[in-house]
Amino acid sequence: MLVLTRKIGEGIVIGNDVKITILETRGGTVRIGVDAPKARKIYRQEIYERICEENREALQWDIVDLDALSGSLTRSK
């Protein structure tokens, strides 16, 4: 892990298109600004981890579950 010390108004650049700037520090929190292309997906860590977990759970489908879902769809037509 790269560890940097930055002051308010200073920042870091990631690649050619992402800039992170320290906006404010207050108590134990830091406000940061992220300047990146709109096409770049940026998540808070806890949200990203939740997405990953839900994706892992989605991969755990059993064929029995799929058969039951498929059967209920064909019966409703």
N, C-alpha and C positions, 0 to 999 in steps of 0.2 A: 504494500500500500504506500503510495506517495503521500507524505504529510507536508503541508505548506502552512506558513503563517501569513495571513493577509490582514490589512487594515481596511477600514471603511473606504470605499471608492476604488480599492485595488481588486484585481481579479485574476483569473486564469483563463487560458484558451485551450480547448480540446479540439484537436484536428484543425481543419481550416474553417469550420463553420459554427462552432459552439463557444460562446464566451460566458463565463460565470463571474458575476461581480458581487462583492460584499456590499450590501446596502446599509445595514444597521446591526448593531449588537445591543442587546438589552437583557440584563440579568444573565440567564444561562442559555439564551436563544440568539440565533443569528438569522437575519433576513438576507436572502440571496436573490439575485436576479439572474435569469438564464435567457440569453439571447441566442436563438437557434432558428433554423428554417422551420416553417410550419409543418413540413412533411416529417420532421424528426419527432418521434414520440418521446415524451418526457413524463416520467411518473415519479411521485413520491415513493420512497423505498417500500413502505408498508403496502401501498396499492399494487406495486409491481409484484411483490411477494404473493399477494392474494391472487392476482391473475395467474401467476405460475402454479400455485396450488390448485386452483380451479381447473386449469388445463391438465394437470396431472390426474385429478379426479375424473375428468372427462375421458381420459384414456383407459380408465379401469372398467368401462362398461363390459358387462358379461353378455354373451350372445343371447342368453335367456331374456335379458332386459330388452334387447333389440327386437327379439321375436315378439315379445309382449306389446311393445310399442307399435310395431308394424301391424300386428293383428288388430289392435284397437283402431288404427287408422283405416284399415280396409273395412272394418265393420261399420264405421261411422258414415261411409259413403252410400 
